[in-house]
Amino acid sequence: MRTLFAGMGIAVVKGTVWVVVAAAATVGTTAAISIWNANRTVILPNPGGPFAVGRSMYAWRDEVREDPLVRGGGAKRELMVWLWYPAEATGGGHPAAYLPDPWMSALEQTSFDQKPNLVRAHAIEEAPVAAAQARYPVLIFSPRSGGLPFEYTALAEELASHGYVVAGVAHTYSSRVVVFPDRRIARSSQARFDGGDDRLVTIWAADLISLLNEMQRAQATGGTSIFARLDLQRIGVLGHSFGGAAAAQACSMDARFKAGMDLDGSVHGDVTKNGVSQPFFFMIGRYDNAVQKQEINFILESSPEGYILTIKNLTHGNFGDRAVFF
């Protein structure tokens, strides 16, 4: 285990670590000078990498997996993914809506939330993939409990601008709401509490693995979609909060993930007993809970390259867009 970053053997992780640190610092600094007002227009931080950014959305049904969050069974697991990727700077196209209208209509907001229609992002809707490289490394991302990928747009755009395809999973029946292309709406279900955190984190990890399977299937069928441009030999997984726990569990379950990162999350599931075989990185604000230390240290010691970075005054929300809003 290393407590200072000293260069990692997997390039997809080394670059990601510093980009994530920079993104967290950027949104944190923005938050410090912002005066919150739900009705004001908010422009997310400009991505700092050399690539323009595109965004797309994709839905799929896992035909070999029954949905464990549908009580009574019989339904296949269906998921949505938000994709941010390096794009051609064509000068045309329109920035993607921070939150598409069908999702905005379905999302139950409180009066204290920033209005999504007043948030301006930078990614271009369905922009062509950048031609600079034949394929791009992939980062599969899992949000906090109840969260959605769009809430991490600043982080995703920053990563994509540095040459990564970022695939954020909306965990059906755990996320507050998921809207499918045919306008069906799936809201969070009480079934997610059945069996506790260890069961749920395994379901989330299986979602991340399902996306990797779908990427491989889609790439094998050919075509010119973004899936043909994925470098699936360089694929990492990361997440925030409970999503970070899912990233660790996914690494424990599937060696195809070359590396993982947990952003200010605890750990749950079999990974606390089995560890990981990949490089793994924890970035946290506080490291003073005895149980947390024991579990994190076990995972780091099991890893061939384990790292932990603590950042003074880092808050749990610094990784998401809420840090820009407040």
MOSULVEN-V149629 format. One record per residue. N is the residue number from 1. RES is the residue in one letter. NEAR is the number of other ideal C-beta (glycine too) atoms within 10 Angstrom. Layout:
# MOSULVEN-V149629
((N | RES | NEAR) (N | RES | NEAR))
This chain:
# MOSULVEN-V149629
((1 | M | 16) (2 | R | 15) (3 | T | 13) (4 | L | 7) (5 | F | 15) (6 | A | 8) (7 | G | 8) (8 | M | 19) (9 | G | 11) (10 | I | 17) (11 | A | 12) (12 | V | 20) (13 | V | 24) (14 | K | 16) (15 | G | 18) (16 | T | 23) (17 | V | 19) (18 | W | 11) (19 | V | 22) (20 | V | 22) (21 | V | 15) (22 | A | 16) (23 | A | 24) (24 | A | 24) (25 | A | 13) (26 | T | 21) (27 | V | 26) (28 | G | 18) (29 | T | 14) (30 | T | 19) (31 | A | 18) (32 | A | 10) (33 | I | 6) (34 | S | 15) (35 | I | 6) (36 | W | 13) (37 | N | 12) (38 | A | 14) (39 | N | 7) (40 | R | 13) (41 | T | 10) (42 | V | 20) (43 | I | 12) (44 | L | 22) (45 | P | 19) (46 | N | 11) (47 | P | 25) (48 | G | 13) (49 | G | 18) (50 | P | 12) (51 | F | 21) (52 | A | 23) (53 | V | 28) (54 | G | 26) (55 | R | 25) (56 | S | 19) (57 | M | 20) (58 | Y | 18) (59 | A | 16) (60 | W | 17) (61 | R | 14) (62 | D | 18) (63 | E | 7) (64 | V | 8) (65 | R | 17) (66 | E | 11) (67 | D | 21) (68 | P | 19) (69 | L | 19) (70 | V | 17) (71 | R | 12) (72 | G | 6) (73 | G | 8) (74 | G | 7) (75 | A | 13) (76 | K | 12) (77 | R | 21) (78 | E | 18) (79 | L | 24) (80 | M | 22) (81 | V | 22) (82 | W | 24) (83 | L | 21) (84 | W | 31) (85 | Y | 28) (86 | P | 26) (87 | A | 24) (88 | E | 17) (89 | A | 14) (90 | T | 11) (91 | G | 7) (92 | G | 8) (93 | G | 17) (94 | H | 9) (95 | P | 14) (96 | A | 23) (97 | A | 17) (98 | Y | 22) (99 | L | 21) (100 | P | 15) (101 | D | 11) (102 | P | 14) (103 | W | 20) (104 | M | 16) (105 | S | 12) (106 | A | 16) (107 | L | 18) (108 | E | 8) (109 | Q | 12) (110 | T | 6) (111 | S | 5) (112 | F | 8) (113 | D | 12) (114 | Q | 20) (115 | K | 17) (116 | P | 19) (117 | N | 12) (118 | L | 15) (119 | V | 21) (120 | R | 12) (121 | A | 23) (122 | H | 21) (123 | A | 27) (124 | I | 21) (125 | E | 14) (126 | E | 14) (127 | A | 23) (128 | P | 15) (129 | V | 22) (130 | A | 20) (131 | A | 10) (132 | A | 11) (133 | Q | 13) (134 | A | 8) (135 | R | 15) (136 | Y | 21) (137 | P | 23) (138 | V | 27) (139 | L | 27) (140 | I | 26) (141 | F | 27) (142 | S | 36) (143 | P | 28) (144 | R | 22) (145 | S | 21) (146 | G | 15) (147 | G | 23) (148 | L | 21) (149 | P | 25) (150 | F | 26) (151 | E | 24) (152 | Y | 30) (153 | T | 26) (154 | A | 25) (155 | L | 32) (156 | A | 30) (157 | E | 25) (158 | E | 28) (159 | L | 28) (160 | A | 29) (161 | S | 22) (162 | H | 19) (163 | G | 19) (164 | Y | 26) (165 | V | 26) (166 | V | 26) (167 | A | 28) (168 | G | 27) (169 | V | 25) (170 | A | 26) (171 | H | 27) (172 | T | 23) (173 | Y | 20) (174 | S | 25) (175 | S | 24) (176 | R | 15) (177 | V | 18) (178 | V | 22) (179 | V | 22) (180 | F | 17) (181 | P | 10) (182 | D | 6) (183 | R | 9) (184 | R | 10) (185 | I | 13) (186 | A | 21) (187 | R | 13) (188 | S | 17) (189 | S | 15) (190 | Q | 9) (191 | A | 17) (192 | R | 21) (193 | F | 11) (194 | D | 12) (195 | G | 12) (196 | G | 9) (197 | D | 16) (198 | D | 14) (199 | R | 15) (200 | L | 24) (201 | V | 29) (202 | T | 21) (203 | I | 23) (204 | W | 27) (205 | A | 28) (206 | A | 20) (207 | D | 23) (208 | L | 29) (209 | I | 20) (210 | S | 19) (211 | L | 23) (212 | L | 19) (213 | N | 17) (214 | E | 19) (215 | M | 22) (216 | Q | 14) (217 | R | 11) (218 | A | 17) (219 | Q | 17) (220 | A | 9) (221 | T | 9) (222 | G | 9) (223 | G | 9) (224 | T | 9) (225 | S | 14) (226 | I | 22) (227 | F | 21) (228 | A | 15) (229 | R | 19) (230 | L | 23) (231 | D | 15) (232 | L | 15) (233 | Q | 11) (234 | R | 18) (235 | I | 21) (236 | G | 25) (237 | V | 34) (238 | L | 33) (239 | G | 32) (240 | H | 30) (241 | S | 22) (242 | F | 23) (243 | G | 29) (244 | G | 28) (245 | A | 28) (246 | A | 38) (247 | A | 35) (248 | A | 34) (249 | Q | 31) (250 | A | 31) (251 | C | 30) (252 | S | 26) (253 | M | 19) (254 | D | 16) (255 | A | 10) (256 | R | 16) (257 | F | 25) (258 | K | 21) (259 | A | 28) (260 | G | 29) (261 | M | 27) (262 | D | 28) (263 | L | 27) (264 | D | 23) (265 | G | 29) (266 | S | 19) (267 | V | 23) (268 | H | 22) (269 | G | 23) (270 | D | 14) (271 | V | 28) (272 | T | 21) (273 | K | 10) (274 | N | 15) (275 | G | 18) (276 | V | 25) (277 | S | 13) (278 | Q | 24) (279 | P | 22) (280 | F | 32) (281 | F | 27) (282 | F | 26) (283 | M | 25) (284 | I | 20) (285 | G | 14) (286 | R | 13) (287 | Y | 14) (288 | D | 8) (289 | N | 11) (290 | A | 7) (291 | V | 10) (292 | Q | 16) (293 | K | 12) (294 | Q | 10) (295 | E | 19) (296 | I | 24) (297 | N | 15) (298 | F | 19) (299 | I | 24) (300 | L | 20) (301 | E | 10) (302 | S | 18) (303 | S | 22) (304 | P | 11) (305 | E | 18) (306 | G | 22) (307 | Y | 21) (308 | I | 21) (309 | L | 18) (310 | T | 14) (311 | I | 16) (312 | K | 6) (313 | N | 8) (314 | L | 20) (315 | T | 16) (316 | H | 17) (317 | G | 20) (318 | N | 25) (319 | F | 30) (320 | G | 23) (321 | D | 25) (322 | R | 19) (323 | A | 24) (324 | V | 24) (325 | F | 22) (326 | F | 14))
